[in-house]
Amino acid sequence: MTTLTRPPQPAPVRRGPVLAIVLISYFMILLDNSVVFTGLPSIRADLELSVSQLSWVQDAYTLVFGGLLLLAARAGDILGRRRLFVTGLAIFGGASLLIGLPPAGGWVIAARALQGIGAAIVAPTSLALITAHFHGAARARAIAWYAATAGIGASLGLLVGGALTEWISWRAAFLVNVPIAVAMIVGARAVLAETPRRTGRFDLPGAILATTGVGALVFGIIESGGAGWGSARVLTALALGVLLLGGLVAHESRAAQPIMPLRLFADRERSGAYAVRLLYLGAMIGFFYFTTQLLQDGFGFTPLQAGLGFLPMTLVNFAVALAAPRIGARIPNAVVLVAGIALTLAGMVWLSRAGADGSYLTAVGLPMLLVGAGQGLAFAPLTSSGIARVDAEDAGAASGLLNTAHQLGMALGLGILVTVAARTGTGLTGPAAVTEHVRAALTAGSGLLTAALLVAVAVILPAHHRTA
């Protein structure tokens, strides 16, 4: 009698640890996007940086991060996402160590660029890992947590950055990443399953066109803040970026294994989600950047007090984001997204009326609650729409596009809003000048949110109804 034996079965995925590792890693890179804001004055004084050099402490990170996202996302599909995720964490943690122990400003800028490489790997790979490890209702809950992480990362970064800068040093805000990165590397190797590696050629022309095209576009947007939109350097960079991205589209239409599959744009809901994310994040980066200035330079808050000023918003954001799956079970995601953008817009318009003679509660605190609730509602359906109906083979590319829209939106929004702010309050000084700059910038940010709302209503809402 022959005894049949079952082949060994793979160990079940431990979803709790998987989600914890992915979210903590993603939160770490999001934290670094904003933790630097409250530390910039101390960095400038400590390293004796010029205004131009100081701007590149943030811009070097943004430029490399945005430029490499599509390349890193596609590399995860080919090389294996766990392997690339661990590599990204190692680069990010090593760069954080270099930033925290710098002998000169140039070293910080170079290390921030290196940190951007690690972030460009971790950001899309983390969402692709969620797609690979979670399905059905479990994926919806994981995406809700991912969206909550995205929503609170920026505001909590201001609090963490302010506290560490005031109590210890601006260097501590970067050095804290090192033990976190090491722990996440160990955890990732222990609990994450490696995704199947795709065979075939790597789309090198597409990688070069995507990286240089997005990089040129981000560079032009960044430079516009100081040189102005009419600068020859800015116009040349923007024109080059558009030309290279046009070449990317032409190449991708013929490539056998494209770095940016054009079929991802065939779905109206996904395309609308990319556009809305770009506009929404353009407004939100302005909200964090200028509200921090309002609290410190207009209301006289310390860096720590300014960080604490965002705490009520963070708590509301987190609570609403965690309730999003239950809300989404009763209300269509597209409707939740529209409501979230509308709430954010109401809060932004209210905040844009703030003056230095107002109170924190009525001028800043209450409108922040609306913004926080709006973010908590918007991010989960916006993320879900960006990866809706994506095949497993395109999960990395879709995640890369989502994060590219995120980074381009922040770079474009900050470039536009800084330019708008610079043209107001020229005859004023002190807190009055600050509040005029902030009012102008947040009014322009309200315009970006209005555009995002229109796209959501005109594109995502009808598309969602057709596929429901």
Secondary structure, DSSP 4 states (H G I P E B T S, - for coil): -PPP-PPPPPPPP-HHHHHHHHHHHHHHHHHHHHHHHHHHHHHHHHHT--HHHHHHHHHHHHHHHHHHHHHHHHHHHHH-HHHHHHHHHHHHHHHHHHHHS-SSHHHHHHHHHHHHHHHHHHHHHHHHHHHHH--HHHHHHHHHHHHHHHHHHHHHHHHHHHHHHHHT-TTHHHHTHHHHHHHHHHHHHHHPPPPPPPPS---HHHHHHHHHHHHHHHHHHHHHHHH-TT-HHHHHHHHHHHHHHHHHHHHHTT-SS-SS-GGGGGSHHHHHHHHHHHHHHHHHHHHHHHHHHIIIIIS---HHHHHHHTHHHHHHHHHHHHHHHHHHHHS-HHHHHHHHHHHHHHHHHHHTT--TTS-HIIIIIHHHHHHHHHHHHHHHHHHHHHTTT--GGGHHHHHHHHHHHHHHHHHHHHHHHHHHHHTS-TT--HHHHHHHHHHHHHHHHHHHHHHHHHHIIIIIHHHHHHH-
